[in-house]
Amino acid sequence: MNSQSIWDDWGSPESELPLKSSGYNSVNMAHYFQQCLAKATWYRGFGIVNTQALSGSFAKWKKTGLTSDTLLDMIHSYMDTAKLRGSAPGWKDFIYQRDKLLEYVTKPAPSIDMVEEDDYADTYDEDQAMRDYLERRNK
């Protein structure tokens, strides 16, 4: 028995990789959101997600051209970034915050080149910071 016969029996690793597509299963994405929400340490709700309603929203979003990568980025950003959540976070809030999340994940990340040293120097006064520190220390 050689290594080629093993691959013939089990298939090659290249053929096993799933194809990447822009489409996604809305129900699976809704269940994934529910799993992420249940694992979130900040979430204090019952952990109940109306997956049917959420998957319906995801299906509508897919018709508008939302890709699976963008939706996953939106889910992860919602779970990780507190400023993207409303006062009562959950699956309804995720739907409500769609525009804010979409803007957050699609905006280009600021590069280091965009921040100039002069802008930083204008906003930070090192001498004043040292005086403030010494005043707090001597109290």
Secondary structure, DSSP 8 states (H G I E B T S, - for coil): --HHHHHHHH--HHHHS----S---HHHHHHHHHHHHHH-TT--S-----HHHHHHHHHHHHHTT--HHHHHHHHHHHHH-GGGS-SS-SHHHHHHTHHHHHHHHHS----GGGS-HHHHHHH--HHHHHHHHHHHHH-
